[in-house]
Amino acid sequence: MSDKSAKLHVVKDIHPVVSAFTAAAGLMRGISIKHFTPKSRRREFAVLERNQDSHRGRCQIFREKGAGTVPTIVLGGFVPDATETVEFQRPLLRQHGSIYYLNYSRAGFCQEMFAAQLADLIEELVRKGQRPLIMGISFGCGLLSSFMRTAEELVHESVRGLILVSPVITTDDLIRPIEQKRDGVRILESNLKKIVAADPSNELDISKHIERSRRCFQALFNAGGENRILRVRHLAIRKKINDVIEHTTARGGFERVTALRNFRFPLLGRTLFHGPVLVLLAENESDILVPSSPTLKLFSEPSLFTRIFPACLVKTVKSYVVGDGVAHASLIFHHEAYNALLDSWYGKLLYPRLKLAV
């Protein structure tokens, strides 16, 4: 919005006609975004041979065809699915190439399986003569960081660049040390702490904590929708997000948190990726990431982040509306602010000569 003093409004009643439009919007998305299976899945099948239970953690891969030759692979956060996370970035990304989405399983999560499927997908794109960009959002950035740390050199050479949106790359980004909790414990922080400490064999205990987390994630998303107009696309995405929250099993949620717990913070003496990296930090990032967050500290100091990402650009995403600060990974409600930065970065990265000519 160009008027910085514009007020926000909330829609309290949903008319049946709006519900019909919401269903239609979901149908159109379903037509555009289709299941995709790489021709070679050698890494995925190797993981299955080593660990038959890993099938529960298989990601679903989707593709949305684009006009260009530079695809983007999207890795979502805890919720929503990757296919919903970038709903308002899809037209922008499609200008440069197809979009590939990795949606995490509802029934479980296996980081080894995730890495195998991502590597197989990258290999498939390379066979087509394409070098993808990979966009991680929140938890997805931690997965991407771990993936790049252990990936083969050929994979590194095959990736054109990385985008990290509100990165969470260690549990310490969300849970403070005990001595730093004088100001009280946040709801998300409290829930995650209990899940991290839960006994993996105690299904009842896990279910109790995950159920509490469901309500927490619903509250966080609903808070983002307060005092603003929710249009048809917002309503369609809200329905999808609630579906993810409600139908992810307790075991599936627990294993996602377990993956977060196992993330290792990058070593500052070792380059994680030599190619171009864009980091987008929300102006209200500290509402979710704790003050002691190692990731916030990392990306606040060029002398630190250039040691792991030599070609890194860090941008703060700010709202166009006074009093409506951009929240953690708020790609849905603050898409205009994100899209302006993404569009600029894609343009400079992919078409540098054209930019110079202009």
C-alpha positions as CSV (number, residue, x, y, z in Angstrom):
1,M,0.0,0.0,0.0
2,S,1.4,3.4,-0.9
3,D,-0.5,5.3,1.8
4,K,1.6,4.8,4.9
5,S,-1.2,6.0,7.1
6,A,-3.7,3.6,5.7
7,K,-5.8,1.8,8.3
8,L,-6.3,-1.9,8.4
9,H,-9.6,-3.6,8.7
10,V,-10.9,-7.1,9.7
11,V,-13.6,-9.1,8.0
12,K,-15.7,-10.7,10.7
13,D,-18.4,-12.4,8.7
14,I,-17.8,-14.7,5.7
15,H,-20.6,-14.6,3.2
16,P,-21.5,-17.9,1.4
17,V,-20.5,-16.4,-1.9
18,V,-17.0,-15.7,-0.5
19,S,-16.8,-19.3,0.6
20,A,-17.6,-20.4,-3.0
21,F,-14.8,-18.1,-4.3
22,T,-12.5,-19.5,-1.7
23,A,-13.2,-23.1,-2.9
24,A,-12.7,-21.9,-6.5
25,A,-9.3,-20.3,-5.6
26,G,-8.2,-23.6,-4.1
27,L,-9.3,-25.5,-7.2
28,M,-7.3,-23.2,-9.5
29,R,-4.2,-23.7,-7.4
30,G,-4.7,-27.4,-7.6
31,I,-4.7,-27.3,-11.4
32,S,-1.5,-25.2,-11.5
33,I,0.5,-27.1,-8.8
34,K,0.9,-30.8,-9.6
35,H,2.7,-33.7,-8.1
36,F,6.2,-34.2,-9.4
37,T,8.5,-37.3,-9.3
38,P,12.2,-37.1,-10.4
39,K,13.1,-39.8,-12.9
40,S,16.0,-40.9,-10.8
41,R,15.5,-41.3,-7.0
42,R,18.6,-43.3,-6.2
43,R,19.4,-41.4,-3.0
44,E,15.8,-41.7,-1.8
45,F,15.7,-45.4,-2.3
46,A,19.1,-45.8,-0.7
47,V,17.7,-44.2,2.5
48,L,14.7,-46.5,2.4
49,E,17.0,-49.5,2.2
50,R,18.9,-48.4,5.3
51,N,15.9,-47.3,7.2
52,Q,12.5,-48.8,6.2
53,D,10.7,-46.5,8.7
54,S,11.9,-43.4,6.8
55,H,9.0,-43.8,4.3
56,R,6.8,-42.0,6.9
57,G,9.0,-38.9,6.5
58,R,8.9,-38.8,2.7
59,C,8.2,-35.3,1.4
60,Q,5.7,-34.7,-1.3
61,I,7.2,-32.9,-4.3
62,F,5.1,-30.5,-6.4
63,R,5.8,-28.5,-9.5
64,E,4.3,-25.4,-10.9
65,K,5.5,-24.6,-14.5
66,G,7.1,-21.2,-15.1
67,A,8.2,-19.2,-18.1
68,G,11.9,-19.0,-17.6
69,T,14.8,-21.5,-17.2
70,V,15.8,-20.8,-13.6
71,P,13.7,-22.8,-11.2
72,T,13.1,-22.1,-7.6
73,I,12.9,-24.9,-5.0
74,V,10.8,-23.8,-1.9
75,L,11.3,-25.3,1.6
76,G,8.7,-24.2,4.1
77,G,8.7,-23.7,7.8
78,F,6.9,-25.8,10.4
79,V,3.7,-24.5,8.9
80,P,2.3,-23.8,6.4
81,D,3.3,-26.2,3.5
82,A,5.7,-24.8,1.0
83,T,2.9,-24.7,-1.6
84,E,1.0,-22.2,0.7
85,T,4.0,-20.3,2.1
86,V,4.7,-18.5,-1.2
87,E,1.2,-18.1,-2.5
88,F,1.7,-14.4,-3.1
89,Q,5.2,-14.8,-4.5
90,R,4.2,-17.4,-7.1
91,P,3.7,-15.0,-10.1
92,L,7.1,-13.4,-9.4
93,L,8.9,-16.8,-9.2
94,R,7.2,-18.2,-12.3
95,Q,8.6,-15.3,-14.4
96,H,12.1,-16.9,-14.0
97,G,11.3,-20.6,-14.1
98,S,9.2,-23.4,-12.6
99,I,8.6,-23.6,-8.9
100,Y,9.3,-26.9,-7.0
101,Y,7.8,-27.3,-3.6
102,L,8.8,-29.9,-0.9
103,N,5.9,-30.4,1.4
104,Y,6.8,-32.3,4.6
105,S,5.0,-35.5,5.5
106,R,2.1,-35.3,8.0
107,A,3.0,-38.6,9.5
108,G,6.7,-38.1,10.3
109,F,9.9,-36.4,9.4
110,C,13.3,-37.8,8.5
111,Q,16.1,-35.3,7.8
112,E,18.1,-37.9,5.9
113,M,15.2,-38.6,3.6
114,F,14.6,-34.9,3.1
115,A,18.2,-34.4,2.1
116,A,18.1,-37.4,-0.3
117,Q,14.9,-36.1,-2.0
118,L,16.3,-32.6,-2.3
119,A,19.6,-33.9,-3.8
120,D,17.7,-36.1,-6.3
121,L,15.5,-33.1,-7.3
122,I,18.6,-30.9,-7.9
123,E,20.2,-33.7,-10.0
124,E,17.0,-34.0,-12.1
125,L,17.1,-30.2,-12.8
126,V,20.8,-30.3,-13.7
127,R,20.0,-33.1,-16.3
128,K,17.6,-30.6,-17.8
129,G,20.4,-28.0,-18.0
130,Q,18.9,-25.9,-15.1
131,R,20.6,-24.6,-12.0
132,P,18.0,-23.9,-9.3
133,L,17.7,-21.3,-6.6
134,I,16.7,-22.7,-3.3
135,M,14.4,-20.7,-1.0
136,G,14.2,-21.7,2.7
137,I,11.7,-20.2,5.1
138,S,12.2,-20.2,8.9
139,F,12.7,-23.9,9.8
140,G,13.4,-24.6,6.1
141,C,16.5,-22.5,6.4
142,G,17.9,-24.8,9.1
143,L,17.2,-27.8,6.9
144,L,18.9,-26.0,4.0
145,S,21.9,-25.1,6.1
146,S,22.3,-28.7,7.3
147,F,21.9,-29.9,3.7
148,M,24.5,-27.6,2.2
149,R,27.0,-28.5,5.0
150,T,27.0,-32.2,4.0
151,A,26.1,-32.0,0.3
152,E,28.4,-33.2,-2.4
153,E,30.6,-30.7,-4.2
154,L,28.6,-31.4,-7.4
155,V,25.4,-30.3,-5.6
156,H,27.1,-27.0,-4.5
157,E,28.1,-26.3,-8.1
158,S,24.6,-27.1,-9.3
159,V,22.9,-24.5,-7.1
160,R,22.7,-21.0,-8.5
161,G,21.9,-19.3,-5.2
162,L,20.1,-19.4,-1.8
163,I,17.3,-17.3,-0.3
164,L,16.9,-17.4,3.5
165,V,13.7,-15.9,4.8
166,S,13.5,-15.4,8.6
167,P,16.2,-18.1,9.1
168,V,16.0,-20.4,12.1
169,I,19.2,-22.5,12.0
170,T,19.5,-23.7,15.6
171,T,17.2,-24.4,18.5
172,D,18.9,-21.6,20.4
173,D,17.1,-19.2,18.0
174,L,13.8,-20.0,19.7
175,I,14.7,-21.2,23.2
176,R,16.8,-19.0,25.5
177,P,19.3,-20.2,28.1
178,I,17.7,-20.5,31.6
179,E,19.7,-17.6,33.0
180,Q,18.2,-15.2,30.3
181,K,14.5,-15.8,31.0
182,R,13.9,-13.0,33.6
183,D,11.4,-11.4,31.3
184,G,9.1,-14.5,31.2
185,V,8.8,-17.3,28.7
186,R,7.0,-16.9,25.4
187,I,4.2,-19.2,24.4
188,L,6.1,-20.7,21.4
189,E,9.3,-20.9,23.3
190,S,7.5,-22.7,26.2
191,N,5.9,-25.2,23.8
192,L,9.1,-26.0,22.0
193,K,11.0,-26.5,25.2
194,K,8.5,-29.1,26.4
195,I,8.5,-30.9,23.1
196,V,12.4,-31.0,23.0
197,A,12.5,-32.4,26.5
198,A,9.7,-35.0,25.9
199,D,10.4,-38.7,26.1
200,P,10.4,-40.0,22.5
201,S,8.8,-43.3,23.7
202,N,5.9,-41.6,25.6
203,E,3.2,-41.1,22.9
204,L,0.8,-39.7,25.5
205,D,3.2,-37.0,26.6
206,I,4.1,-36.1,23.0
207,S,0.5,-35.8,22.0
208,K,-0.2,-33.5,24.9
209,H,2.6,-31.1,24.0
210,I,1.9,-31.2,20.2
211,E,-1.8,-30.5,20.8
212,R,-0.8,-27.4,22.8
213,S,1.5,-26.4,19.9
214,R,-1.3,-26.7,17.4
215,R,-3.2,-24.1,19.3
216,C,-0.1,-21.9,19.4
217,F,0.5,-22.0,15.7
218,Q,-3.1,-21.3,15.0
219,A,-3.0,-18.3,17.3
220,L,0.2,-17.0,15.6
221,F,-1.4,-17.2,12.2
222,N,-4.7,-15.7,13.3
223,A,-2.8,-12.9,14.9
224,G,-1.3,-12.1,11.5
225,G,-4.7,-11.8,10.0
226,E,-6.2,-9.5,12.7
227,N,-7.2,-6.0,11.7
228,R,-6.8,-6.5,8.0
229,I,-9.0,-7.4,5.1
230,L,-8.7,-11.1,4.3
231,R,-9.3,-11.6,0.6
232,V,-10.3,-14.8,-1.2
233,R,-6.7,-15.9,-1.6
234,H,-6.0,-15.3,2.1
235,L,-9.1,-17.4,3.1
236,A,-8.1,-20.2,0.7
237,I,-4.6,-20.3,2.3
238,R,-6.0,-20.1,5.8
239,K,-8.0,-23.2,5.1
240,K,-4.9,-25.0,3.9
241,I,-2.9,-23.9,6.9
242,N,-5.5,-25.1,9.3
243,D,-5.6,-28.4,7.5
244,V,-1.8,-28.8,8.0
245,I,-2.0,-27.9,11.7
246,E,-5.0,-30.2,12.3
247,H,-3.9,-33.3,10.4
248,T,-0.1,-33.4,11.1
249,T,0.1,-36.3,13.6
250,A,1.7,-35.9,17.0
251,R,4.6,-38.1,15.8
252,G,5.0,-36.0,12.7
253,G,5.1,-32.8,14.7
254,F,7.5,-34.3,17.2
255,E,9.9,-35.4,14.5
256,R,10.0,-32.0,12.9
257,V,11.0,-30.5,16.3
258,T,13.6,-33.3,16.7
259,A,15.1,-32.2,13.4
260,L,15.3,-28.6,14.7
261,R,16.9,-29.8,17.9
262,N,19.6,-31.7,15.9
263,F,20.5,-28.6,13.8
264,R,24.2,-27.6,14.1
265,F,25.1,-24.0,13.9
266,P,27.5,-23.3,10.9
267,L,31.2,-23.2,11.8
268,L,32.4,-19.6,11.1
269,G,35.7,-20.9,9.9
270,R,34.1,-22.9,7.1
271,T,32.3,-21.5,4.0
272,L,28.9,-23.0,3.8
273,F,28.1,-21.9,0.2
274,H,30.2,-19.8,-2.2
275,G,27.4,-18.6,-4.4
276,P,25.0,-15.6,-4.0
277,V,22.8,-15.6,-0.9
278,L,19.9,-13.3,0.0
279,V,18.8,-13.1,3.6
280,L,15.5,-11.4,4.4
281,L,15.0,-10.5,8.1
282,A,11.6,-9.2,9.2
283,E,11.6,-5.9,11.1
284,N,9.8,-7.6,14.0
285,E,11.9,-10.8,13.9
286,S,12.7,-10.6,17.6
287,D,9.0,-11.2,18.4
288,I,9.7,-14.9,17.5
289,L,13.5,-15.2,17.6
290,V,14.9,-14.8,21.2
291,P,17.2,-11.8,22.0
292,S,20.1,-14.3,22.3
293,S,19.5,-15.8,18.9
294,P,22.8,-16.8,17.3
295,T,21.3,-16.4,13.8
296,L,20.2,-12.8,14.5
297,K,23.7,-12.0,15.8
298,L,25.3,-13.8,12.7
299,F,23.3,-11.8,10.1
300,S,23.7,-8.5,12.0
301,E,27.5,-8.5,11.5
302,P,29.0,-8.7,7.9
303,S,32.3,-9.8,9.4
304,L,30.5,-12.9,10.6
305,F,28.1,-13.9,7.9
306,T,30.6,-13.3,5.1
307,R,32.7,-16.1,6.6
308,I,30.1,-18.7,5.8
309,F,28.4,-16.9,2.9
310,P,31.0,-14.7,1.1
311,A,28.5,-13.4,-1.4
312,C,25.7,-12.6,1.0
313,L,23.2,-9.7,1.0
314,V,21.1,-9.1,4.1
315,K,18.0,-7.0,3.9
316,T,15.4,-6.0,6.6
317,V,11.8,-6.3,5.3
318,K,9.8,-3.3,6.4
319,S,6.1,-2.7,6.2
320,Y,4.5,0.0,4.0
321,V,1.9,0.6,6.7
322,V,2.5,2.5,9.9
323,G,1.8,0.3,12.9
324,D,1.8,-3.0,10.9
325,G,5.4,-4.2,11.4
326,V,6.5,-7.2,9.3
327,A,6.4,-10.4,11.5
328,H,8.6,-13.5,11.3
329,A,8.3,-15.1,7.8
330,S,5.2,-13.0,7.0
331,L,5.3,-13.7,3.3
332,I,1.5,-14.0,3.2
333,F,0.4,-10.8,5.0
334,H,3.3,-8.6,4.0
335,H,4.0,-9.9,0.5
336,E,4.3,-6.5,-1.1
337,A,7.3,-5.7,1.1
338,Y,8.9,-9.1,0.4
339,N,8.2,-9.1,-3.3
340,A,9.9,-5.8,-3.9
341,L,13.2,-7.1,-2.4
342,L,12.9,-10.5,-4.1
343,D,12.1,-9.0,-7.5
344,S,15.1,-6.7,-7.3
345,W,17.5,-9.5,-6.2
346,Y,16.3,-11.9,-8.9
347,G,16.7,-9.2,-11.5
348,K,20.2,-8.3,-10.6
349,L,21.3,-11.9,-10.2
350,L,19.7,-13.3,-13.4
351,Y,19.8,-10.4,-15.7
352,P,22.8,-8.2,-14.8
353,R,23.5,-7.0,-18.3
354,L,19.9,-6.0,-18.9
355,K,20.0,-4.0,-15.6
356,L,23.2,-2.2,-16.8
357,A,21.6,-1.4,-20.1
358,V,18.5,0.1,-18.4
